[in-house]
């Protein structure tokens, strides 16, 4: 019985009662993937989540914010992928609206779908000046409205309307 310790002896420093849990941070790729998941699930809160994770991992907040910046770059949508996803969602919503005679909803979804897919016809923009204008006056008005580079091209074979 020489191996046993006295019951009254102090517990060794490695006992669970006195041990401190040293936080261990996952490797960088795992941290980024975890943050990507939080962002995709809309759980990431700017100004709060990085500090909370940093404290639980024993890292500087700036380190976790750097990981979050990389995660954000990874989830920024590819425009083509976004169009596909929105189109798929719109297709379902549009069919549901039509099947249930939800006319306003069908119109709203149809407009979104047309905008995203590029199926919407270009809209005509009319600019009224309220008076007859010579080509020179029209060019001046266009430059004033749209900037110095507008209406700089001269018509083929004719005088330069900007300089006349």
C-alpha positions in Angstrom: 0.0 0.0 0.0 2.9 2.3 -0.4 1.6 3.6 -3.7 -1.6 5.1 -2.3 -1.7 8.7 -1.3 -2.9 10.0 2.0 -6.5 11.1 2.0 -5.6 14.4 3.6 -2.8 15.2 1.1 -3.4 18.1 -1.3 -4.7 17.1 -4.6 -2.1 17.2 -7.4 -2.3 20.2 -9.7 -3.5 18.1 -12.6 -6.7 17.2 -10.9 -9.9 18.2 -12.7 -10.9 20.5 -9.9 -7.9 22.7 -10.4 -7.2 22.2 -14.1 -8.0 25.0 -16.5 -9.4 24.1 -19.9 -7.0 25.6 -22.4 -9.0 26.6 -25.5 -7.8 25.1 -28.6 -8.6 26.7 -31.9 -9.3 24.5 -34.9 -6.9 24.8 -37.8 -7.4 27.8 -40.1 -9.3 25.9 -42.8 -11.7 24.4 -40.3 -12.3 27.9 -38.7 -13.1 29.4 -42.1 -15.5 26.5 -43.0 -17.2 26.9 -39.6 -17.6 30.7 -40.2 -18.8 30.0 -43.8 -21.5 27.8 -42.4 -22.5 30.4 -39.8 -22.8 33.0 -42.6 -24.8 30.7 -44.9 -27.2 30.0 -42.0 -27.4 33.8 -41.3 -26.0 33.1 -37.8 -23.0 35.4 -38.2 -23.4 38.8 -36.4 -20.9 41.4 -37.4 -19.1 42.9 -34.4 -20.2 40.1 -32.2 -19.5 36.6 -33.6 -15.8 37.1 -34.1 -15.3 38.2 -30.5 -17.3 35.3 -29.2 -15.4 32.7 -31.3 -12.0 34.4 -30.5 -12.8 34.0 -26.8 -13.8 30.4 -27.1 -10.8 29.5 -29.2 -8.3 31.5 -27.3 -7.4 33.7 -30.3 -7.2 37.4 -30.9 -10.4 38.9 -32.3 -8.4 40.3 -35.2 -7.4 36.8 -36.2 -11.0 35.5 -36.3 -12.0 38.7 -38.1 -9.4 37.8 -40.7 -10.8 34.3 -41.0 -14.3 35.8 -41.3 -13.1 38.0 -44.2 -11.9 34.9 -46.0 -15.1 33.1 -45.3 -17.0 36.1 -46.7 -15.0 36.0 -49.9 -15.9 32.4 -50.3 -19.6 32.9 -50.0 -19.9 35.9 -52.2 -22.2 34.6 -54.9 -21.1 34.0 -58.4 -23.5 35.9 -60.6 -24.3 32.9 -62.8 -24.9 30.7 -59.8 -27.1 33.4 -58.2 -29.1 33.6 -61.4 -29.6 29.8 -61.5 -30.6 29.7 -57.8 -33.0 32.7 -58.1 -34.4 31.3 -61.3 -35.1 27.9 -59.7 -36.8 29.6 -56.7 -38.8 31.9 -59.0 -39.9 29.0 -61.1 -41.3 27.2 -58.0 -42.9 30.4 -56.6 -44.4 31.4 -59.9 -46.0 28.0 -60.5 -47.4 28.0 -56.9 -48.8 31.5 -57.4 -50.4 30.5 -60.8 -51.8 27.2 -59.4 -53.4 29.1 -56.5 -54.7 32.1 -58.5 -52.4 34.5 -56.6 -52.2 37.1 -59.3 -50.2 39.8 -57.5 -47.7 37.3 -56.2 -47.3 35.8 -59.7 -46.8 39.3 -61.1 -44.1 40.2 -58.5 -42.3 36.9 -58.9 -42.5 37.1 -62.7 -41.0 40.6 -62.7 -38.1 39.4 -60.4 -37.6 36.4 -62.6 -37.6 38.5 -65.8 -35.1 41.0 -64.2 -32.7 38.3 -63.1 -32.9 36.2 -66.3 -32.6 39.2 -68.6 -35.9 38.4 -70.2 -37.4 41.8 -69.5 -37.5 44.0 -72.5 -35.5 47.2 -72.2 -37.5 50.2 -71.1 -37.7 53.2 -73.3 -36.4 56.3 -71.7 -37.8 59.6 -73.0 -36.2 62.9 -72.3 -38.4 65.9 -73.0 -36.8 69.3 -73.2 -40.0 71.2 -73.9 -38.7 73.1 -76.8 -37.3 72.6 -80.3 -33.5 72.6 -80.2 -30.9 72.8 -82.9 -28.4 69.9 -83.0 -25.9 72.2 -81.3 -28.4 73.0 -78.5 -29.4 69.4 -78.2 -25.7 68.3 -77.9 -25.2 70.9 -75.2 -28.3 69.8 -73.2 -27.1 66.1 -73.5 -23.6 67.1 -72.2 -25.2 69.0 -69.3 -27.5 66.1 -68.4 -25.1 63.1 -69.0 -21.6 64.5 -68.6 -18.8 65.9 -70.7 -18.2 62.7 -72.8 -21.8 62.5 -74.0 -22.6 63.5 -77.6 -19.0 63.9 -78.6 -19.2 61.9 -81.7 -19.8 63.9 -84.9 -22.2 62.6 -87.5 -20.5 61.1 -90.6 -20.1 63.6 -93.4 -21.5 66.6 -91.5 -20.3 69.4 -89.3 -19.4 68.7 -85.7 -22.6 69.6 -83.8 -20.6 70.2 -80.6 -18.4 72.9 -82.2 -21.1 74.6 -84.4 
